[in-house]
Amino acid sequence: MQLELNNLRKTYLLPAPLLHRRGQGKPKTKQALAGVSITLGPGLYGLLGPNGAGKSSLVKVLTRLYDPSEGAVLINGRDLKNYDGNEWYRLQGVLPQHYHLFALSVEENIAFSGNDGERIRDAARFSECDRFIEALPEQYETVCGKSFRETGVDFSGGESQRICLARAFYKNSDIWILDEPSAAIDPIAEDSIFEYLLSQKGKKTIFVVSHRLSVAKNSDLILVLDGGRLVEAGDHSGLMDKDGLYAKMFRTQAERYI
């Protein structure tokens, strides 16, 4: 599958001050994406940048929560806007930054459509949540939270994130978009999860948004956004030699461990 970002721009209308709401003055806008262009095939792509760089806006355009203000996302040459919503959602597995468990069983949280027990367990194993689920009395039939059942389980932040990651893996889609997939996960589980992602990078187009630059180090291509623009693209070694924004961010973070 080929995915092309063609001059993507996204502009937001800022909340209007009182005078603007009364029809006086011009509304203010913010350009979150300012002409992002790149063509990608299957692989593992790290999406990085400082806060406010445009990463979340790009994720929302890719998942079609928003349409771009200008430009297009092309899938094998076909404009994303021409896809039926359900058709596009079948092609992608997503872990949003603000993930959520529903007051349903674990297996229902992983597999909203269908109930393939083997696939559910595989997805749980790949996201490193199989062991703590299978240690529970009701295992995959355990209800998430205690809102509707006293025997439900309030999972920790890291456990919840791993279950939601299993939801993305269960779909086995052509495109995975994972926003901070290890933010609440311990380093050992994180390493196992990324070993699995590396094993899939020749089959899928995988975007990983992360502030942990160790995650990006093993990406096929690192995409660095700043001010809504794609300012750097390359592998870890090439970007370190370039000594730009990525190198500065990596060295700053690495100093904490030295």
Secondary structure, 3 states (H helix, E strand, C coil): CCEEEEEEEEEEECCCCHHHHCCCCCCCEEEEEEEEEEEECCEEEEEECCCCCCHHHHHHHHCCCCCCCEEEEEECCEEHHHCCHHHHHHCEEEECCCCCCCCCEHHHHHCCCCCCHHHHHHHHHHCCCHHHHHCCCCHHHCEECCCCCCCCECCCHHHHHHHHHHHHHHHCCCEEEEECCCCCCCHHHHHHHHHHHHHHCCCCEEEEECCCHHHHHCCCEEEEEECCEEEEEECHHHHHHHCCHHHHHHHHHHHHHC
